[in-house]
Structures are given as structure tokens and as C-alpha cells.
Amino acid sequence: MSIAFLAVEHKSTHLDRLRDALSVPVYLVQRLIDWPLHEAKEAVETIKSLYAIKEENQRLKQEQLIYKTQLLKFSAVEQENIRLRALLEKSFELGEQVLVAELLSVNLAPFEHVVVVNKGSRFGVHPKQPVLDAYGVVGQVFRALPLSSEIMLITDPSHAIPVQINRNGLRTIAIGSGQINRLSLPYLPNNADIKIGDLLITSGLGGTFSQGYPVAVVDEITRQPNKPFAEIYATPKAQLNRSRELLIVWSSEAAIPLIPLQSETETAVENHVR
């Protein structure tokens, strides 16, 4: 029958209508047979696409995290640049020789306010040197080690600094209260000419701090008629709990070294070689 159909189709077109009629069910059968394979391919492609999208999403999240971290670092660098520019401007205002030191550690125990900086005696740092930030007096060097120095803050209970009221020149002593944001002025009588908002500056007495450095602003005054002295407190101008770069000041005319000083042992060895 197949050979007969082939022969008839070859000689005439009588079977064209039959072929057209049979093509519809044949097509449906082909589609039915191809459907599982087609759907399987579609499923595989979908899974591959989902996997690729997941990988790309993970990669983008990692890149976003890296960029955010870099952005935070750039922000920190920008703030550091602002602080250093402020310190540089402050050093020009002082008209004295200064050395920028970076904070290494902080000890704010109740009875000891001490910070450690990364400049020491190899850079010419010595005890009793004034230390400032871009806003005011921070404290003074009380121990200079070869590679670092310990700075006693003005809020340390054992620290006292001679000050005067900028408005009228009245002199007194500001003592650390043990609180990072407060100084005490215990030696002013009740009738002293002092007001809230008065700026306290260094008086220059004592030989450690030159005259004119801003120290604190008076923010609390309590007159005590039954006592000889008023209870007065002031807030330091320096950002004692935020500054990371500090200025170590030289008040003498001798130039500070631009490179670390040699130790006595190194100098002796060089002299022996010569």
C-alpha cells in the first residue's frame, strides 16, 4: 500500500487533500511527543538562568559591601584631612613650633585621664610640654618614652592649670574634676567677677603653658554665702574625647628635629667609628 500510494502521488495530485487532512493529527502527535523534551529543556534553561542570577546577585552584594566599606574609609580619610587642616591652621596661629602626634590609646579611669601618642623622646618630646588640639588645651606631657609619650589631660584630678578670664584678666586655677567634660575652679570667692559663658585662657604663670591658649568656657556658677569660695565649673574647649591628632608645642626658640633623634648608644657608636 505504501508503494501504491507513492506511485499514485508521483503521477497525480489526488492525494494532496488527504495529506493535508492527515498533517493536522500528525502535527498534534509530533507536538505531543516533543512536549516533554521541550519542557525539560525549558526547565533546564530556567534553572540555569536562576542560578546565574543568584550568582550575579551574590557578586553584586559583595561588590556593594566592598564599595560601602571603601566609602566609609574615604569618609574617614576626608574627616582626618579636615582635622589635619584645622591643626595646620592652628599651628600657624600659634606662631610656635609644633609636632603633630596621633593618638595610640586612651585611659579614662575615674582618677586618671591619660592618653598615649606616637611621638616620643626620639622626636625631641620632653615632660611638661603643652599639648593642644585645634580647639584648645588638651594637657601636658608627663612621661616621654623613646617611641611614645603619655599625655595627662587637663581633666585629670591631679592636673591644675593657671588660667585667667579673657574678659577681665582675673586669674585663678582650673583643676581636673575626673569628668572628661568638666573643670573645677575652686579658688574664686563668691563676689568674683565671673559669668557663665566667660572664656578661660592660659595665664602664662607656672612656665608650662604660654599665655593665651583657650582652655574652657564657664557653664555653672553657684554662689555659697556660707562658704568663702563659689562652686564654679567649666567645659573644656578641646575635644578631649574625640580628637585623634594632637599638637605638641615647643615654646623655646631651639628648632625641633625634623627626624627622630638618635639615641645615646647610636651616637656613641658613630663617634667610636669616626
C-alpha positions, 0 to 999 in steps of 0.5 A, spaced: 500 500 500 505 504 501 508 503 494 501 504 491 500 510 494 507 513 492 506 511 485 499 514 485 502 521 488 508 521 483 503 521 477 497 525 480 495 530 485 489 526 488 492 525 494 494 532 496 487 533 500 488 527 504 495 529 506 493 535 508 487 532 512 492 527 515 498 533 517 493 536 522 493 529 527 500 528 525 502 535 527 498 534 534 502 527 535 509 530 533 507 536 538 505 531 543 511 527 543 516 533 543 512 536 549 516 533 554 523 534 551 521 541 550 519 542 557 525 539 560 529 543 556 525 549 558 526 547 565 533 546 564 534 553 561 530 556 567 534 553 572 540 555 569 538 562 568 536 562 576 542 560 578 546 565 574 542 570 577 543 568 584 550 568 582 550 575 579 546 577 585 551 574 590 557 578 586 553 584 586 552 584 594 559 583 595 561 588 590 556 593 594 559 591 601 566 592 598 564 599 595 560 601 602 566 599 606 571 603 601 566 609 602 566 609 609 574 609 609 574 615 604 569 618 609 574 617 614 580 619 610 576 626 608 574 627 616 582 626 618 584 631 612 579 636 615 582 635 622 589 635 619 587 642 616 584 645 622 591 643 626 595 646 620 591 652 621 592 652 628 599 651 628 600 657 624 596 661 629 600 659 634 606 662 631 610 656 635 613 650 633 609 644 633 609 636 632 603 633 630 602 626 634 596 621 633 593 618 638 595 610 640 590 609 646 586 612 651 585 611 659 579 614 662 579 611 669 575 615 674 582 618 677 586 618 671 585 621 664 591 619 660 592 618 653 598 615 649 601 618 642 606 616 637 611 621 638 616 620 643 623 622 646 626 620 639 622 626 636 625 631 641 618 630 646 620 632 653 615 632 660 611 638 661 610 640 654 603 643 652 599 639 648 593 642 644 588 640 639 585 645 634 580 647 639 584 648 645 588 645 651 588 638 651 594 637 657 601 636 658 606 631 657 608 627 663 612 621 661 616 621 654 618 614 652 623 613 646 617 611 641 611 614 645 609 619 650 603 619 655 599 625 655 595 627 662 589 631 660 587 637 663 581 633 666 585 629 670 584 630 678 591 631 679 592 636 673 591 644 675 592 649 670 593 657 671 588 660 667 585 667 667 578 670 664 579 673 657 574 678 659 577 681 665 584 678 666 582 675 673 586 669 674 585 663 678 586 655 677 582 650 673 583 643 676 581 636 673 574 634 676 575 626 673 569 628 668 572 628 661 567 634 660 568 638 666 573 643 670 573 645 677 575 652 679 575 652 686 579 658 688 574 664 686 570 667 692 563 668 691 563 676 689 568 674 683 567 677 677 565 671 673 559 669 668 557 663 665 559 663 658 566 667 660 572 664 656 578 661 660 585 662 657 592 660 659 595 665 664 602 664 662 604 663 670 607 656 672 612 656 665 608 650 662 603 653 658 604 660 654 599 665 655 593 665 651 591 658 649 583 657 650 582 652 655 574 652 657 568 656 657 564 657 664 557 653 664 555 653 672 556 658 677 553 657 684 554 662 689 555 659 697 554 665 702 556 660 707 562 658 704 568 663 702 569 660 695 563 659 689 562 652 686 564 654 679 565 649 673 567 649 666 567 645 659 573 644 656 574 647 649 578 641 646 575 635 644 578 631 649 574 625 647 574 625 640 580 628 637 585 623 634 591 628 632 594 632 637 599 638 637 605 638 641 608 645 642 615 647 643 615 654 646 623 655 646 626 658 640 631 651 639 628 648 632 625 641 633 628 635 629 625 634 623 627 626 624 627 622 630 633 623 634 638 618 635 639 615 641 645 615 646 648 608 644 647 610 636 651 616 637 656 613 641 657 608 636 658 613 630 663 617 634 667 610 636 667 609 628 669 616 626 
